[in-house]
């Protein structure tokens, strides 16, 4: 598996090597030893999640202030634009974001470490989004930064107004959000 560090170096894209022939294809989607070598830390995944969304659904920007979650995300059906925002005040990349297109076709995965807010926009008619987390979901610790925060100025590839949940529409501006020190 090939790995590429993005403009925020802790956020990593993993590209699997795909073996295919007339029968179909095969690729290793996760290898714990190789993953930890690339991330440079010990990582223990505790939960797998599966999200199904329609075109133009925008989810995020989510994070937890307790039981912080690192996430390894991928798409197994469709295509999304995936975003990670650095919300670690002491980081040189605080308030910066990176975005990557993940799809069933490109099979890329994105590692989003703890200390980042995360969201995605569905670009295809539907998308199935899988992610591993490094801690359990903690509803009372969940926070949301508004997807269109002017200070972040995320370049979402929107063709029309996104479909957003009430919870996400109530997200706060980054300047008012709980962040990590």
SULZI-V572816 format. One record per backbone hydrogen bond with DSSP energy under -0.5 kcal/mol. CO is the residue of the C=O (numbers start at 0). NH is the residue of the N-H. If there is no record, write none. Layout:
{{CO,NH} {CO,NH}}
This chain:
{{1,14} {3,12} {6,8} {7,5} {7,10} {9,11} {10,5} {11,110} {12,3} {12,14} {13,15} {13,108} {14,1} {15,17} {17,19} {18,25} {20,23} {23,20} {25,18} {26,28} {30,34} {31,35} {32,36} {33,37} {34,38} {35,39} {35,40} {42,44} {46,132} {48,130} {50,128} {52,126} {53,56} {55,162} {56,58} {56,121} {58,119} {60,144} {61,117} {62,142} {67,69} {69,133} {70,72} {70,111} {71,131} {72,109} {73,129} {76,127} {77,103} {78,122} {78,123} {79,81} {79,101} {80,120} {81,99} {82,118} {83,97} {84,86} {84,116} {85,94} {86,88} {86,179} {87,90} {90,93} {92,95} {95,85} {97,83} {99,81} {99,101} {101,79} {102,106} {107,74} {108,13} {109,72} {109,111} {110,11} {110,112} {111,70} {112,115} {114,86} {116,84} {117,60} {117,61} {118,82} {119,58} {120,80} {121,55} {124,54} {126,52} {126,128} {127,75} {127,76} {128,50} {129,73} {130,48} {131,71} {132,45} {132,46} {137,140} {137,141} {138,141} {140,64} {142,62} {143,171} {145,148} {148,152} {153,155} {155,157} {161,163} {162,57} {164,168} {165,169} {167,170} {171,145} {172,175} {172,176} {173,176} {176,178} {179,88}}
